[in-house]
Amino acid sequence: MAAKEGKTIALKVLVDKQRNRVLFVESGKDFVDIILSFLTMPLGTIVRLTRKQGQSCGIGCMDNLYQSVENFKSEYFQKKILKDMLLRPKNSSEVLCRKLELNIDDTEPTKYYVCYNFLYAKYSKFGQHKCNSFSYSNNMHCGCGSLMSTEIFLSNDEVVDAAAEDGGLFVKGIMFMVTDDLQILPITTETSFTHLKSLGITGRDVLDEKSINVDVEEIVDILRNSFLLEMPLTEVLLQKHVHETLQVSKFQSNNTTQAKSRDTASFESPHIMIKLAISKAQNKIMYAEAGEGFVDFMFSLLTFPLGSVVKLLDQSPSLRCISNLYKTAEGTALAKHVRTASKAVLLSPMVPQPPTYITPVVSGKLIKNPSDSGKAEPLVVAVNSIPFGEFVTKPAMFMITDDLVVTPLSFISCISLLEKENIPMDNIEVRSVNVGQEEVRCI
Ligand SMILES: [Zn+2]
């Protein structure tokens, strides 16, 4: 659930008043947890949250990809729910993130429903093994024929339980410093002085301390600016418009790596064949034509958590301050403070998968299986589940432009694209290429 309207979090900010920039924010673990939670967010969520503020998300062409999904008719998807899954992807740390002091992600909590028999009659002599399903919605029918309308809660939130002891979620500790470029360090005299020195601050006279309350919107703004600027905190907290002077970073592909790896044939994933329509005169890709496999992959990018994207990119291209944040969570300076259980959640967050075991809780009570020790229920499968990562209807062909706008293939659209770019038809060459893991990384 999103934070309550108007809720804010108080920050102490050390400012260089001469240059009007944030030197660092001194904060408790609340703010640090919020900043670190960025890494758990699926790209689709980041696009959605920034769009709500009328802004582009700042990550390459992800806005176009998101818009493509939105424009796709529901009938192009194997199931209507899949479109929602891409537009409102689940965060695998959603239970944890809902406990943040300010949670910017307003995605609805995942709900699980079972039939009445699953809970109360399953272990009687009737109905055994029939009710082994759950549903994400309350209007499906179970294998036993009953409506699956009883909401259950999973009680496997061990991470949350561990965190609950001292209130922190991803980190433990009392006071931290968050630098303007999102490095997080435990506060010590030495780290503070070293940091100030590195910014050329030697005298106290330029220092100013400000108390600033930030709200959900400003946190989203910090997130968005983390991809674009070197100083997102200055931008948001001091509202200084530095866009003009700073180079805007996009997902620039690293051409040398790309060229090198293309020859090494070290792909683990199967290749997907796509066709490129190339303008011979301009030596430019006009669009790609691809089947459902490639489009499923492109769309599934929206469900990738940010931390996994940073990991996949392996710092190249850099995602600016988000890369700093990732390095912070990974590095030694904060090692004592990052919870062991949280480290994996931040550094290689998973795309949520349906639970295969379930420990149902109804009205706060654990429903126990009398035949064993009351632990998790095995083999609970989603009703009508679709193999993970398959979204669009098949077979089908799609057209993907260079800036990742995806539409069902229509030759008329192709022709109008060529017309728009003023390219004669006989200038177009169609080339087949294999797309493997390395190309996927570059995208
Ligand atoms: Zn049932």
Residues whose N, C-alpha, C, O or C-beta is under 5 A from the ligand:
A	BS01	ZN	C115 N117 F118 C131 C142 G143 C144 S146
